[in-house]
Amino acid sequence: MAGKLYLVGTPIGNLGDISPRALRTLEEADFIAAEDTRVTLRLLNHFNIKKPLVSYYEHNSRRSGARILERILAGEARARGPGAGVPSVSDPGEELAARCAESGVEISAVPGPSAAVTALALSALPAGRFCFEGFLSTSGKSRREHLESLRGERRTMLFYEAPHKLVKTLGDLRDAFGGERRIALCREMTKLHEEVVRTTLDGACALYAENPPRGEFVLVVEGAPEDSGPRCTEADALALVRELRGEGKSLKEACRVAAERTGLAKNALYDLALGGDK
């Protein structure tokens, strides 16, 4: 008889946030797979749980996932815990859950802390409707297309970001949504040095340009206002770009300012302006 896959939510910082059911599931599992076995081992040692650990992360998921599925099909119960938070949410566990579902393996979720939902609660931004966007692509084209698809999004948006990429991401968000859009930047949540910065995209860009960011961030960005559609024609926007260029601004900066004033996409304006300069 096939075993079972347990998706176990684990603390995002404060170990006191783990649930009794999560502890019981970890104690009863035949083995535990984790994206970062060092983090999971600290959690298990804290609660004196002794179980075999299997490494399962993005770059070994195909090979390791096949072996894990084989063991579950042979009858073992396996717990999947991320480094922190809920498995399968911006986590390699998504692929393993899909493999198990396709093979008819029973899957059970043990709810736990979520960095995204915790940040949303802390942000003080509208939480009635929201969308989780995870990590933005490092590919320039994919990133631009992703942000362009969100330009008119009225729900509150949640992004994950690493500290060394934060400044660039904030600039890209400002270019896409405008500098006046509100944002909450959450880090070290549930830990001793928890920090929430509530500001605008302009304010965030200025703050972290002078203060190197530390720690993993959840970015909570206000949705677009009701009148977020284009407020003028492309011809009007290009005329504004030329006017700003005449004032000495670079083409990139002129397009950014024109995009904020007109509601048109900065990248689209830039491409149009380049075409006009040829």
C-alpha positions in Angstrom: 0.0 0.0 0.0 1.3 3.5 -0.9 2.5 5.8 1.8 1.5 9.4 2.2 2.9 12.9 1.6 2.5 15.4 4.4 3.1 19.1 3.5 4.1 20.6 6.8 4.1 24.3 7.5 7.1 25.3 9.6 7.9 28.6 11.4 9.2 31.5 9.4 11.3 32.7 12.3 10.0 32.2 15.9 10.1 28.5 16.6 7.2 28.9 19.1 4.9 29.3 16.1 5.0 25.6 15.2 1.7 23.7 15.8 1.3 20.6 17.9 0.0 18.8 14.9 3.1 19.7 12.8 5.4 18.4 15.6 3.4 15.2 15.8 3.5 14.7 12.0 7.3 15.3 11.9 7.7 12.8 14.8 5.7 10.1 13.0 7.1 10.4 9.5 9.5 7.8 8.2 11.7 10.5 6.7 11.7 14.2 6.1 12.6 16.1 2.9 13.7 19.7 3.1 15.0 22.4 0.8 17.7 23.4 3.3 18.5 20.4 5.6 20.6 22.7 7.9 17.6 24.8 8.7 15.3 21.8 9.2 17.9 20.1 11.3 18.0 23.1 13.7 14.2 22.9 14.0 14.2 19.1 14.6 17.1 19.4 17.2 15.2 22.2 19.0 12.3 19.8 19.5 14.4 16.7 20.0 13.0 15.0 16.9 15.3 12.4 15.3 14.4 11.5 11.7 16.3 10.9 8.5 16.6 14.0 6.3 16.6 14.0 2.5 17.8 17.0 0.5 15.2 18.2 -2.0 15.7 21.6 -3.7 15.3 23.2 -7.1 18.5 21.9 -8.7 18.1 18.2 -7.6 14.3 18.0 -7.6 14.1 15.8 -10.6 16.5 13.1 -9.3 15.7 13.4 -5.7 11.9 13.7 -6.4 11.9 10.4 -8.2 13.6 8.6 -5.3 11.3 10.2 -2.8 8.2 9.1 -4.8 9.5 5.6 -5.1 9.9 5.4 -1.3 6.3 6.7 -0.7 4.9 4.3 -3.2 6.7 1.5 -1.3 4.6 2.5 1.8 6.7 5.1 3.7 5.1 8.3 5.1 7.1 11.3 4.1 6.9 14.8 5.5 7.9 17.8 3.4 8.9 20.9 5.2 10.4 24.0 3.5 13.2 26.0 5.1 10.4 28.2 6.5 6.7 28.7 5.8 4.3 26.6 3.7 5.6 23.9 1.3 4.7 24.3 -2.4 4.3 28.1 -2.1 7.3 29.6 -4.0 9.0 26.3 -3.1 10.2 23.2 -4.9 7.6 21.2 -3.0 5.2 22.2 -5.7 6.8 19.8 -8.1 6.8 16.9 -5.7 3.2 17.4 -4.8 2.3 17.3 -8.5 4.3 14.1 -8.9 2.5 12.4 -6.0 -0.9 13.6 -7.2 -0.2 12.1 -10.7 0.8 8.8 -9.1 -2.3 8.6 -6.9 -0.5 9.2 -3.6 -2.6 10.7 -0.9 -1.5 14.3 0.1 -2.2 15.9 3.4 -1.5 19.5 4.4 -0.5 20.6 7.9 -1.1 24.4 7.9 1.5 26.7 9.3 3.0 30.2 9.1 3.2 32.0 5.8 5.6 34.8 5.1 3.3 36.3 2.4 0.1 36.4 4.5 2.0 37.6 7.6 3.5 40.5 5.6 0.0 41.3 4.2 -1.3 41.6 7.7 1.6 43.8 8.8 1.4 46.0 5.8 -1.7 48.0 6.8 -2.6 48.0 3.1 -6.0 46.7 1.8 -6.1 42.9 2.4 -9.6 42.0 1.2 -8.3 41.0 -2.2 -4.6 40.3 -3.0 -2.4 38.4 -5.4 0.9 36.5 -4.7 3.5 37.1 -7.4 6.5 35.3 -5.8 10.0 36.2 -7.1 10.3 38.3 -10.2 12.3 36.7 -13.0 16.0 37.7 -13.4 15.5 37.9 -17.1 15.0 41.5 -18.2 12.3 40.7 -20.8 10.3 38.3 -18.6 10.5 40.7 -15.7 9.2 43.6 -17.9 6.4 41.5 -19.3 5.4 40.4 -15.8 5.3 43.9 -14.4 3.5 45.2 -17.4 0.8 42.6 -17.0 0.3 44.0 -13.4 0.2 47.7 -14.3 -3.6 47.8 -13.9 -3.8 45.3 -11.1 -6.1 46.7 -8.4 -5.5 44.0 -5.8 -2.7 44.3 -3.3 0.4 42.5 -4.7 2.9 40.5 -2.8 6.5 39.8 -4.0 9.5 38.0 -2.4 12.9 39.4 -2.9 16.5 38.8 -1.8 18.6 41.6 -0.3 21.1 41.8 -3.1 18.4 42.3 -5.7 16.1 44.6 -3.7 17.3 48.0 -5.0 16.9 47.0 -8.7 13.5 45.5 -8.0 12.3 48.6 -6.3 13.4 50.7 -9.3 11.6 48.3 -11.6 8.4 48.5 -9.5 8.6 52.3 -9.5 9.0 52.4 -13.3 6.0 50.1 -13.7 3.6 51.5 -11.1 4.8 55.1 -10.4 6.8 56.5 -7.5 3.7 57.5 -5.4 2.4 53.9 -5.1 2.4 52.7 -1.5 4.6 49.8 -0.4 5.3 47.9 2.8 8.7 46.2 3.1 8.7 43.4 5.6 11.8 41.6 6.9 12.8 39.4 9.9 9.1 38.7 10.6 8.4 37.0 13.9 12.0 37.4 14.9 13.6 39.7 17.5 14.5 42.4 14.9 11.3 42.3 12.9 11.0 45.4 10.7 8.2 46.8 8.6 8.9 50.0 6.5 5.7 51.6 5.2 6.4 54.2 2.5 6.1 54.9 -1.3 8.1 53.4 -4.1 10.0 56.7 -4.4 10.6 56.6 -0.6 11.8 53.0 -0.7 14.2 53.6 -3.6 15.7 56.6 -1.8 16.0 54.7 1.6 17.7 51.6 0.3 20.0 53.4 -2.1 21.7 54.8 1.0 21.1 51.9 3.4 22.2 48.5 2.0 19.3 46.0 2.7 19.8 42.9 4.8 17.7 39.8 5.1 14.9 38.3 2.9 12.1 40.7 2.1 8.4 40.4 1.4 7.2 43.4 -0.6 3.5 44.4 -0.3 2.5 46.8 -3.0 -0.7 48.8 -3.2 -3.0 48.0 -6.1 -3.7 50.4 -8.9 -6.3 53.1 -8.3 -9.7 52.9 -10.0 -8.6 55.4 -12.7 -5.4 53.6 -13.5 -6.0 53.5 -17.2 -4.0 55.6 -19.7 -4.9 59.3 -19.3 -3.6 60.5 -22.7 -2.5 59.2 -26.2 0.9 57.9 -27.1 1.5 61.0 -29.2 0.8 63.2 -26.2 3.2 61.1 -24.0 5.9 61.2 -26.7 5.6 65.0 -26.9 6.1 65.1 -23.1 9.2 62.9 -23.4 10.6 65.3 -26.0 9.8 68.3 -23.7 11.6 66.6 -20.8 14.6 65.7 -23.0 14.8 69.4 -23.9 15.1 70.1 -20.2 18.2 68.0 -20.0 16.9 64.7 -18.8 18.2 61.4 -20.2 15.8 59.4 -22.4 15.3 56.8 -19.6 14.5 59.4 -17.0 12.3 61.3 -19.4 10.3 58.2 -20.1 10.0 57.3 -16.4 8.6 60.8 -15.6 6.3 60.8 -18.6 5.0 57.4 -17.7 4.1 58.6 -14.2 2.3 61.6 -15.5 0.4 60.0 -18.3 -0.3 56.5 -17.0 1.3 54.8 -20.0 3.9 52.1 -19.5 7.5 53.4 -19.2 9.0 50.6 -21.2 6.5 51.0 -24.0 7.3 54.8 -24.1 11.0 54.1 -24.2 10.6 51.7 -27.2 8.4 54.3 -29.0 10.9 57.1 -28.3 13.8 55.0 -29.5 11.8 54.3 -32.7 11.3 58.0 -33.2 14.9 58.7 -32.8 16.0 56.4 -35.6 
